[in-house]
Amino acid sequence: MSDLTPTVTIPVELEEVKQYRPLSVLAVWAAAAVPMGVLAWVVVPAVAGQGATVSRFAVTLIAALTVGLVWQCVLALSLVAFEQRSLRWAVVRDALWLRAPSDPSGRRGGRLWLWTLAFGLGFMMLQFVPFGLSEPTDRSLGEFLNSPGGQETLHGNWGLFALVCAMMLFNTVAGEELLFRGLLLPRMRGAFGRADWVVNGVLTGLYHLHQPWSIPGATVAGTFLLAYPTRRFRSAWMGIAVHSMQSVFFAALVFMVVIR
């Protein structure tokens, strides 16, 4: 994905996928959002137990959200299998827009990948925009990393580090992005026309029932920095690459605590 080979001009491929009706789009959204909300606000407190330590609560939350994100991967692949009657890579690649970015002139890949740097920079800058909503300290990864209990729990804990990496992988590659940009976005043009990427971004924001304080920022990011480049370049890898920059940053922070 990072190979900046010379751009080659080729005919634009206009692969068509089945278009969803609005209710179908909302059903897929609910199938992703509701489990995440239930896991975060019902399952985690029940499993962690009343009066759980910060570390126990955080580890339980990370594990639960990972389960929810893995479910999104299963959901996306299951719908593709039902639609295409196949899970061969060539079929999945086209059905989920897992192809190199292309533009209307027919160019594919090459320098078009550089757009991920521009959108990625915008994504990182957005993290510093105050939207007026603060996350609870017991649900903040940053607070957990900075707390004595969090640092003690993570120090030398490669199993927990692997779990964090799995959560981030399914968040930005095989789960959230695969479902919203790979599955839903290509199938929303029939229902929402040229506003499909805007609706997709709004749904991305509203999906965050598990962390409602992030809905405003997730809506802006999902619309302009994830859905727009994915639609513009007809490639889910654009949203995946941009979103993954955040995951790589957080994974590096966790890694530094683990080896400390």
FIKOL-499351 format. One record per atom (N, C-alpha, C): residue number from 1; x, y negated, z; atom name. Coordinates in steps of 0.02 Angstrom, whole numbers, plus 50000, padded with zeros to 5 digits. Example, Ala and Ser with C-alpha at 12.3 -4.5 7.8 and 13.67 -1.06 7.14 Angstrom:
! residues 2
1;50660;50284;50390;N
1;50615;50225;50390;CA
1;50660;50165;50390;C
2;50642;50112;50354;N
2;50684;50053;50357;CA
2;50645;49998;50394;C
***
This chain:
! residues 260
1;50041;50060;50000;N
1;50000;50000;50000;CA
1;50042;49938;50000;C
2;50104;49942;50025;N
2;50146;49883;50028;CA
2;50194;49879;49968;C
3;50188;49926;49921;N
3;50232;49928;49864;CA
3;50212;49874;49814;C
4;50253;49821;49809;N
4;50238;49766;49765;CA
4;50267;49778;49697;C
5;50242;49828;49661;N
5;50265;49843;49594;CA
5;50236;49792;49546;C
6;50267;49782;49487;N
6;50241;49734;49440;CA
6;50168;49747;49423;C
7;50129;49693;49418;N
7;50058;49700;49403;CA
7;50049;49723;49331;C
8;50008;49773;49321;N
8;49995;49800;49255;CA
8;49923;49782;49236;C
9;49914;49756;49176;N
9;49847;49739;49153;CA
9;49813;49800;49124;C
10;49757;49818;49153;N
10;49719;49875;49130;CA
10;49645;49856;49128;C
11;49604;49893;49093;N
11;49533;49878;49091;CA
11;49503;49882;49161;C
12;49458;49837;49177;N
12;49424;49839;49242;CA
12;49378;49900;49245;C
13;49384;49940;49298;N
13;49342;49998;49306;CA
13;49279;49979;49344;C
14;49223;49992;49314;N
14;49160;49972;49344;CA
14;49122;50033;49371;C
15;49154;50066;49419;N
15;49122;50125;49448;CA
15;49059;50103;49485;C
16;49004;50136;49470;N
16;48941;50121;49503;CA
16;48929;50171;49559;C
17;48903;50147;49614;N
17;48883;50190;49669;CA
17;48809;50178;49683;C
18;48779;50226;49716;N
18;48709;50220;49733;CA
18;48698;50158;49776;C
19;48647;50119;49759;N
19;48631;50058;49796;CA
19;48581;50073;49851;C
20;48594;50046;49911;N
20;48550;50056;49968;CA
20;48496;50002;49970;C
21;48439;50021;49997;N
21;48387;49972;50012;CA
21;48404;49939;50079;C
22;48374;49880;50093;N
22;48390;49846;50156;CA
22;48381;49890;50217;C
23;48328;49930;50220;N
23;48316;49972;50278;CA
23;48370;50026;50285;C
24;48395;50050;50228;N
24;48449;50099;50230;CA
24;48513;50068;50258;C
25;48526;50006;50237;N
25;48585;49970;50263;CA
25;48579;49962;50338;C
26;48520;49941;50361;N
26;48510;49931;50433;CA
26;48514;49997;50471;C
27;48492;50051;50440;N
27;48495;50116;50473;CA
27;48567;50138;50483;C
28;48610;50127;50433;N
28;48681;50144;50440;CA
28;48713;50099;50492;C
29;48695;50034;50490;N
29;48721;49987;50541;CA
29;48704;50011;50611;C
30;48640;50029;50621;N
30;48618;50052;50687;CA
30;48652;50116;50708;C
31;48665;50160;50659;N
31;48698;50224;50675;CA
31;48769;50213;50699;C
32;48798;50155;50681;N
32;48866;50139;50705;CA
32;48864;50096;50768;C
33;48820;50046;50769;N
33;48818;49997;50824;CA
33;48789;50025;50888;C
34;48733;50061;50884;N
34;48699;50084;50944;CA
34;48742;50133;50985;C
35;48772;50184;50953;N
35;48815;50228;50993;CA
35;48872;50191;51028;C
36;48901;50142;50994;N
36;48956;50104;51026;CA
36;48930;50066;51087;C
37;48871;50036;51080;N
37;48842;50000;51136;CA
37;48826;50046;51194;C
38;48797;50104;51180;N
38;48780;50152;51232;CA
38;48843;50178;51266;C
39;48893;50194;51226;N
39;48956;50219;51255;CA
39;48987;50168;51302;C
40;48988;50104;51281;N
40;49022;50052;51320;CA
40;48984;50033;51383;C
41;48918;50029;51379;N
41;48879;50001;51435;CA
41;48842;50053;51476;C
42;48837;50114;51452;N
42;48802;50166;51490;CA
42;48849;50223;51508;C
43;48882;50252;51457;N
43;48924;50311;51469;CA
43;48986;50294;51510;C
44;49020;50240;51493;N
44;49083;50223;51528;CA
44;49071;50211;51602;C
45;49023;50169;51623;N
45;49012;50160;51695;CA
45;48993;50225;51730;C
46;48954;50268;51695;N
46;48933;50331;51726;CA
46;48992;50379;51735;C
47;49035;50383;51685;N
47;49093;50429;51689;CA
47;49146;50402;51736;C
48;49161;50337;51731;N
48;49213;50308;51774;CA
48;49193;50310;51847;C
49;49128;50303;51860;N
49;49103;50306;51928;CA
49;49102;50238;51961;C
50;49059;50230;52010;N
50;49054;50167;52046;CA
50;49117;50154;52086;C
51;49141;50093;52082;N
51;49202;50074;52118;CA
51;49265;50102;52087;C
52;49263;50119;52022;N
52;49321;50146;51988;CA
52;49378;50095;51986;C
53;49439;50119;51989;N
53;49496;50074;51984;CA
53;49498;50044;51914;C
54;49536;49990;51907;N
54;49543;49957;51842;CA
54;49570;50005;51791;C
55;49620;50044;51811;N
55;49652;50091;51766;CA
55;49604;50146;51743;C
56;49567;50175;51789;N
56;49520;50228;51771;CA
56;49466;50201;51725;C
57;49441;50142;51740;N
57;49389;50112;51698;CA
57;49415;50098;51628;C
58;49476;50071;51623;N
58;49505;50053;51558;CA
58;49517;50116;51516;C
59;49545;50167;51547;N
59;49558;50229;51510;CA
59;49493;50261;51486;C
60;49442;50260;51529;N
60;49377;50287;51509;CA
60;49348;50248;51451;C
61;49355;50182;51454;N
61;49329;50139;51401;CA
61;49364;50152;51335;C
62;49431;50158;51338;N
62;49469;50172;51277;CA
62;49449;50239;51246;C
63;49441;50289;51288;N
63;49422;50356;51264;CA
63;49352;50354;51233;C
64;49305;50319;51266;N
64;49237;50317;51242;CA
64;49232;50281;51175;C
65;49266;50224;51169;N
65;49264;50187;51107;CA
65;49297;50225;51050;C
66;49348;50264;51067;N
66;49380;50306;51016;CA
66;49331;50357;50989;C
67;49292;50387;51033;N
67;49241;50435;51012;CA
67;49191;50401;50965;C
68;49170;50340;50982;N
68;49123;50304;50940;CA
68;49151;50288;50872;C
69;49214;50271;50869;N
69;49246;50254;50805;CA
69;49257;50317;50762;C
70;49274;50372;50794;N
70;49280;50436;50757;CA
70;49213;50454;50727;C
71;49159;50442;50765;N
71;49092;50455;50739;CA
71;49078;50415;50676;C
72;49102;50353;50673;N
72;49092;50313;50613;CA
72;49127;50342;50553;C
73;49185;50371;50563;N
73;49221;50405;50509;CA
73;49180;50465;50484;C
74;49156;50504;50532;N
74;49115;50562;50515;CA
74;49052;50540;50478;C
75;49021;50486;50501;N
75;48960;50460;50469;CA
75;48974;50439;50397;C
76;49027;50402;50386;N
76;49044;50378;50319;CA
76;49056;50437;50272;C
77;49096;50485;50294;N
77;49113;50542;50251;CA
77;49052;50586;50240;C
78;49009;50592;50290;N
78;48949;50633;50283;CA
78;48902;50603;50231;C
79;48894;50537;50232;N
79;48851;50504;50183;CA
79;48879;50509;50113;C
80;48945;50504;50107;N
80;48976;50513;50041;CA
80;48966;50584;50016;C
81;48975;50633;50061;N
81;48965;50703;50042;CA
81;48893;50716;50019;C
82;48845;50686;50054;N
82;48775;50694;50036;CA
82;48761;50660;49969;C
83;48790;50602;49959;N
83;48778;50564;49898;CA
83;48813;50594;49837;C
84;48876;50614;49846;N
84;48916;50637;49790;CA
84;48921;50712;49783;C
85;48897;50748;49834;N
85;48902;50821;49835;CA
85;48974;50845;49831;C
86;49019;50805;49857;N
86;49090;50824;49855;CA
86;49130;50779;49902;C
87;49184;50806;49929;N
87;49230;50767;49969;CA
87;49301;50772;49940;C
88;49305;50787;49876;N
88;49370;50786;49843;CA
88;49397;50715;49846;C
89;49464;50709;49852;N
89;49494;50642;49860;CA
89;49475;50595;49803;C
90;49474;50619;49742;N
90;49457;50576;49685;CA
90;49387;50547;49692;C
91;49342;50588;49719;N
91;49273;50566;49729;CA
91;49268;50517;49786;C
92;49299;50534;49843;N
92;49298;50491;49902;CA
92;49331;50424;49886;C
93;49386;50426;49850;N
93;49423;50365;49832;CA
93;49379;50316;49795;C
94;49341;50340;49746;N
94;49298;50296;49707;CA
94;49236;50275;49747;C
95;49208;50323;49785;N
95;49146;50309;49821;CA
95;49156;50258;49877;C
96;49217;50256;49906;N
96;49231;50211;49962;CA
96;49278;50154;49942;C
97;49286;50143;49878;N
97;49329;50088;49853;CA
97;49400;50092;49881;C
98;49425;50152;49888;N
98;49494;50161;49914;CA
98;49543;50161;49855;C
99;49540;50106;49816;N
99;49583;50098;49758;CA
99;49621;50033;49767;C
100;49674;50025;49728;N
100;49713;49963;49730;CA
100;49669;49905;49710;C
101;49682;49845;49736;N
101;49641;49786;49718;CA
101;49646;49771;49644;C
102;49592;49745;49616;N
102;49592;49725;49546;CA
102;49557;49658;49539;C
103;49567;49625;49483;N
103;49534;49561;49471;CA
103;49497;49563;49404;C
104;49456;49512;49390;N
104;49416;49513;49329;CA
104;49456;49520;49264;C
105;49520;49500;49265;N
105;49561;49505;49205;CA
105;49583;49577;49191;C
106;49573;49621;49238;N
106;49593;49691;49229;CA
106;49658;49708;49264;C
107;49690;49659;49295;N
107;49751;49675;49332;CA
107;49734;49717;49393;C
108;49779;49762;49410;N
108;49768;49805;49468;CA
108;49833;49811;49508;C
109;49828;49803;49573;N
109;49886;49811;49617;CA
109;49938;49757;49608;C
110;50001;49776;49616;N
110;50056;49728;49608;CA
110;50050;49668;49653;C
111;50055;49609;49624;N
111;50054;49547;49664;CA
111;49986;49534;49698;C
112;49935;49568;49676;N
112;49870;49558;49708;CA
112;49872;49578;49782;C
113;49918;49624;49799;N
113;49925;49643;49869;CA
113;49946;49585;49913;C
114;49979;49535;49884;N
114;50002;49478;49923;CA
114;49945;49439;49955;C
115;49885;49446;49926;N
115;49827;49412;49956;CA
115;49814;49437;50027;C
116;49834;49499;50042;N
116;49823;49524;50110;CA
116;49862;49483;50161;C
117;49919;49455;50141;N
117;49958;49414;50187;CA
117;49921;49349;50203;C
118;49891;49319;50152;N
118;49854;49256;50163;CA
118;49793;49268;50208;C
119;49754;49319;50191;N
119;49695;49334;50232;CA
119;49715;49359;50301;C
120;49770;49396;50305;N
120;49794;49420;50369;CA
120;49815;49363;50414;C
121;49848;49312;50385;N
121;49867;49253;50424;CA
121;49805;49218;50451;C
122;49755;49213;50409;N
122;49692;49182;50431;CA
122;49660;49221;50487;C
123;49664;49287;50483;N
123;49636;49331;50535;CA
123;49672;49320;50601;C
124;49738;49316;50599;N
124;49776;49306;50660;CA
124;49762;49237;50691;C
125;49757;49186;50648;N
125;49744;49118;50673;CA
125;49674;49113;50705;C
126;49628;49153;50678;N
126;49560;49151;50705;CA
126;49557;49174;50777;C
127;49605;49216;50797;N
127;49606;49241;50866;CA
127;49616;49185;50917;C
128;49643;49128;50894;N
128;49657;49072;50940;CA
128;49601;49020;50939;C
129;49548;49033;50901;N
129;49491;48986;50899;CA
129;49445;49000;50957;C
130;49432;48951;51001;N
130;49388;48962;51058;CA
130;49315;48961;51037;C
131;49280;49015;51047;N
131;49209;49018;51029;CA
131;49164;49009;51090;C
132;49194;48995;51148;N
132;49155;48980;51208;CA
132;49131;49041;51246;C
133;49151;49100;51225;N
133;49130;49160;51260;CA
133;49191;49197;51286;C
134;49190;49217;51348;N
134;49248;49252;51377;CA
134;49229;49323;51393;C
135;49277;49368;51385;N
135;49264;49439;51397;CA
135;49275;49455;51471;C
136;49238;49502;51498;N
136;49248;49523;51568;CA
136;49319;49549;51577;C
137;49349;49535;51633;N
137;49418;49555;51644;CA
137;49427;49631;51643;C
138;49375;49668;51665;N
138;49382;49740;51667;CA
138;49375;49772;51598;C
139;49358;49731;51547;N
139;49351;49757;51479;CA
139;49400;49723;51431;C
140;49449;49691;51458;N
140;49499;49655;51418;CA
140;49563;49695;51414;C
141;49585;49712;51353;N
141;49648;49748;51345;CA
141;49706;49706;51368;C
142;49703;49640;51355;N
142;49756;49596;51376;CA
142;49763;49594;51452;C
143;49706;49589;51487;N
143;49708;49588;51560;CA
143;49735;49655;51587;C
144;49715;49709;51555;N
144;49739;49775;51576;CA
144;49814;49781;51568;C
145;49840;49756;51511;N
145;49912;49760;51499;CA
145;49951;49718;51549;C
146;49922;49662;51570;N
146;49958;49616;51616;CA
146;49949;49634;51689;C
147;49901;49677;51705;N
147;49889;49694;51775;CA
147;49940;49744;51800;C
148;49957;49741;51864;N
148;50004;49791;51892;CA
148;49979;49862;51883;C
149;49914;49873;51893;N
149;49886;49940;51884;CA
149;49891;49964;51812;C
150;49879;49918;51766;N
150;49883;49936;51695;CA
150;49954;49954;51674;C
151;50002;49914;51698;N
151;50071;49927;51680;CA
151;50096;49992;51711;C
152;50073;50006;51772;N
152;50093;50069;51805;CA
152;50062;50129;51768;C
153;50000;50121;51746;N
153;49966;50175;51711;CA
153;49998;50189;51643;C
154;50019;50136;51608;N
154;50046;50144;51541;CA
154;50120;50163;51540;C
155;50156;50146;51592;N
155;50228;50158;51592;CA
155;50243;50232;51581;C
156;50277;50247;51526;N
156;50296;50316;51511;CA
156;50238;50362;51493;C
157;50179;50333;51485;N
157;50119;50373;51472;CA
157;50108;50378;51396;C
158;50144;50424;51364;N
158;50140;50430;51291;CA
158;50073;50459;51269;C
159;50041;50497;51312;N
159;49975;50523;51294;CA
159;49924;50467;51288;C
160;49926;50420;51335;N
160;49880;50363;51333;CA
160;49898;50318;51274;C
161;49962;50311;51260;N
161;49983;50271;51202;CA
161;49956;50301;51138;C
162;49958;50368;51133;N
162;49931;50402;51074;CA
162;49856;50390;51068;C
163;49822;50389;51125;N
163;49750;50377;51124;CA
163;49735;50306;51100;C
164;49774;50257;51125;N
164;49765;50188;51103;CA
164;49777;50182;51028;C
165;49829;50215;51003;N
165;49844;50213;50931;CA
165;49788;50245;50891;C
166;49760;50300;50917;N
166;49704;50333;50883;CA
166;49644;50287;50880;C
167;49629;50252;50935;N
167;49573;50205;50936;CA
167;49583;50151;50883;C
168;49643;50124;50879;N
168;49657;50071;50831;CA
168;49656;50097;50759;C
169;49680;50158;50749;N
169;49679;50187;50682;CA
169;49608;50196;50657;C
170;49564;50222;50700;N
170;49495;50232;50679;CA
170;49457;50166;50677;C
171;49481;50116;50714;N
171;49449;50051;50711;CA
171;49460;50017;50644;C
172;49523;50015;50622;N
172;49539;49974;50564;CA
172;49553;50013;50500;C
173;49555;50078;50503;N
173;49569;50117;50442;CA
173;49514;50168;50429;C
174;49505;50214;50475;N
174;49462;50272;50461;CA
174;49392;50267;50491;C
175;49377;50212;50527;N
175;49312;50206;50559;CA
175;49274;50145;50537;C
176;49284;50091;50574;N
176;49246;50029;50563;CA
176;49253;50003;50492;C
177;49314;49996;50469;N
177;49324;49970;50401;CA
177;49300;50018;50348;C
178;49311;50083;50359;N
178;49289;50132;50310;CA
178;49213;50130;50302;C
179;49178;50120;50357;N
179;49105;50119;50356;CA
179;49078;50054;50327;C
180;49102;49997;50353;N
180;49074;49933;50333;CA
180;49098;49909;50265;C
181;49163;49914;50252;N
181;49189;49890;50188;CA
181;49192;49945;50136;C
182;49205;50008;50157;N
182;49210;50062;50109;CA
182;49143;50089;50088;C
183;49099;50102;50136;N
183;49034;50132;50121;CA
183;48980;50080;50107;C
184;48968;50035;50155;N
184;48911;49989;50149;CA
184;48919;49936;50096;C
185;48974;49900;50096;N
185;48980;49842;50051;CA
185;48968;49860;49977;C
186;48998;49913;49951;N
186;48986;49928;49880;CA
186;48913;49946;49865;C
187;48874;49962;49917;N
187;48806;49984;49907;CA
187;48754;49931;49926;C
188;48777;49870;49938;N
188;48732;49816;49960;CA
188;48714;49766;49906;C
189;48747;49768;49848;N
189;48734;49719;49795;CA
189;48662;49724;49770;C
190;48635;49786;49765;N
190;48567;49794;49741;CA
190;48515;49763;49786;C
191;48527;49762;49851;N
191;48479;49735;49899;CA
191;48489;49661;49914;C
192;48552;49638;49912;N
192;48567;49570;49934;CA
192;48599;49527;49880;C
193;48609;49554;49820;N
193;48638;49515;49766;CA
193;48708;49490;49782;C
194;48724;49431;49760;N
194;48791;49404;49770;CA
194;48805;49384;49842;C
195;48753;49386;49884;N
195;48762;49372;49956;CA
195;48780;49434;49994;C
196;48794;49489;49959;N
196;48806;49553;49994;CA
196;48864;49548;50043;C
197;48917;49513;50023;N
197;48976;49508;50068;CA
197;48960;49466;50129;C
198;48916;49416;50122;N
198;48897;49375;50180;CA
198;48856;49417;50229;C
199;48807;49454;50203;N
199;48766;49497;50246;CA
199;48810;49550;50279;C
200;48857;49577;50241;N
200;48903;49627;50269;CA
200;48942;49599;50327;C
201;48966;49537;50321;N
201;49003;49505;50374;CA
201;48961;49493;50436;C
202;48899;49471;50425;N
202;48853;49459;50482;CA
202;48839;49525;50518;C
203;48828;49578;50480;N
203;48816;49643;50511;CA
203;48877;49667;50550;C
204;48936;49651;50524;N
204;48998;49669;50559;CA
204;48999;49635;50627;C
205;48981;49571;50629;N
205;48980;49535;50692;CA
205;48929;49564;50741;C
206;48868;49574;50716;N
206;48814;49599;50759;CA
206;48825;49671;50781;C
207;48867;49706;50745;N
207;48884;49775;50764;CA
207;48918;49779;50832;C
208;48951;49724;50853;N
208;48991;49725;50914;CA
208;48948;49721;50977;C
209;48899;49766;50982;N
209;48858;49769;51043;CA
209;48900;49792;51102;C
210;48954;49827;51088;N
210;48997;49852;51142;CA
210;49041;49798;51171;C
211;49048;49742;51136;N
211;49084;49684;51162;CA
211;49053;49621;51134;C
212;48994;49603;51158;N
212;48954;49548;51129;CA
212;48989;49480;51129;C
213;49036;49470;51174;N
213;49072;49406;51175;CA
213;49113;49395;51112;C
214;49127;49449;51075;N
214;49167;49442;51013;CA
214;49125;49433;50951;C
215;49058;49432;50958;N
215;49015;49429;50899;CA
215;49027;49367;50856;C
216;49033;49306;50884;N
216;49045;49249;50840;CA
216;49109;49255;50799;C
217;49165;49273;50833;N
217;49228;49280;50797;CA
217;49226;49337;50748;C
218;49195;49393;50767;N
218;49191;49450;50722;CA
218;49148;49435;50661;C
219;49098;49393;50669;N
219;49056;49374;50613;CA
219;49095;49333;50563;C
220;49133;49284;50587;N
220;49173;49242;50543;CA
220;49227;49284;50508;C
221;49262;49324;50548;N
221;49315;49366;50519;CA
221;49286;49417;50470;C
222;49231;49449;50491;N
222;49201;49500;50449;CA
222;49177;49473;50383;C
223;49153;49411;50384;N
223;49126;49381;50323;CA
223;49181;49356;50276;C
224;49224;49312;50302;N
224;49271;49276;50258;CA
224;49339;49310;50250;C
225;49358;49351;50299;N
225;49425;49379;50297;CA
225;49427;49455;50284;C
226;49369;49487;50288;N
226;49365;49559;50276;CA
226;49318;49575;50218;C
227;49256;49554;50222;N
227;49208;49570;50169;CA
227;49223;49532;50104;C
228;49240;49468;50109;N
228;49253;49430;50048;CA
228;49310;49458;50007;C
229;49370;49468;50035;N
229;49424;49496;49994;CA
229;49409;49566;49969;C
230;49372;49605;50009;N
230;49354;49672;49986;CA
230;49310;49668;49924;C
231;49260;49624;49926;N
231;49216;49615;49868;CA
231;49253;49583;49810;C
232;49293;49532;49825;N
232;49328;49495;49772;CA
232;49374;49540;49732;C
233;49409;49585;49767;N
233;49458;49628;49733;CA
233;49434;49701;49727;C
234;49372;49714;49744;N
234;49341;49780;49736;CA
234;49386;49834;49766;C
235;49409;49822;49827;N
235;49454;49869;49859;CA
235;49445;49866;49935;C
236;49426;49922;49965;N
236;49419;49925;50038;CA
236;49487;49919;50072;C
237;49541;49932;50034;N
237;49608;49926;50064;CA
237;49622;49854;50084;C
238;49590;49805;50053;N
238;49601;49735;50072;CA
238;49578;49723;50144;C
239;49516;49743;50159;N
239;49492;49735;50227;CA
239;49531;49777;50277;C
240;49549;49838;50256;N
240;49587;49882;50300;CA
240;49655;49851;50316;C
241;49689;49825;50266;N
241;49756;49797;50277;CA
241;49753;49735;50322;C
242;49705;49691;50309;N
242;49698;49630;50349;CA
242;49681;49647;50421;C
243;49632;49690;50431;N
243;49611;49709;50498;CA
243;49666;49745;50536;C
244;49706;49785;50500;N
244;49758;49826;50532;CA
244;49815;49784;50560;C
245;49823;49723;50535;N
245;49876;49680;50561;CA
245;49865;49667;50635;C
246;49803;49660;50655;N
246;49787;49650;50726;CA
246;49804;49712;50766;C
247;49787;49770;50738;N
247;49800;49833;50773;CA
247;49875;49845;50782;C
248;49914;49830;50730;N
248;49986;49839;50735;CA
248;50015;49794;50791;C
249;49989;49733;50795;N
249;50012;49687;50846;CA
249;49998;49713;50916;C
250;49936;49736;50928;N
250;49917;49762;50994;CA
250;49953;49827;51009;C
251;49963;49869;50959;N
251;50000;49932;50970;CA
251;50071;49917;50992;C
252;50101;49865;50963;N
252;50169;49846;50982;CA
252;50171;49822;51054;C
253;50120;49784;51076;N
253;50117;49761;51145;CA
253;50111;49820;51193;C
254;50068;49867;51176;N
254;50060;49926;51219;CA
254;50125;49966;51221;C
255;50157;49973;51165;N
255;50221;50010;51161;CA
255;50273;49980;51207;C
256;50276;49914;51209;N
256;50326;49881;51251;CA
256;50312;49895;51325;C
257;50249;49902;51344;N
257;50233;49918;51414;CA
257;50250;49991;51428;C
258;50237;50035;51381;N
258;50250;50106;51390;CA
258;50325;50120;51401;C
259;50368;50087;51363;N
259;50439;50100;51368;CA
259;50474;50059;51421;C
260;50438;50012;51452;N
260;50469;49967;51501;CA
260;50495;50007;51562;C
***
